[in-house]
Amino acid sequence: MSDAQQKLLERKKRLVEQIAELDKQVAELRRRDDRRRAELAGKAVLRYAQDNPQFSAILRGILDTSVVQKRDRDLFELEDQPPEPTPIRREILVGVRQAVKSN
């Protein structure tokens, strides 16, 4: 292999490493944006629920069927165990999970 070919291969290797690093940075920015969107949406929904009792009850039902970890349930002051899904709760839960998966 000639000296010029060796230099080109080394340059290619550095460029591939730089691209991989940029891909990591882009992925991290996307994760941050996703977290920020979720935070903003959550704040808006909670603010809306404060002023709208009907929506608040729906949100509480969604949280009650969707949040399963005790630590997380404690944040929303939910009972320790999620209730058994009723057909309506099951329908809400399935709809929420489908919406989350599609995004």
Secondary structure, 3 states (H helix, E strand, C coil): CCHHHHHHHHHHHHHHHHHHHHHHHHHHHHHHHHHHHHHHHHHHHHHHHHHCHHHHHHHHHHHHHHCCCHHHHHHCCCCCCCCCCCHHHHHHHHHHHHHHHHC
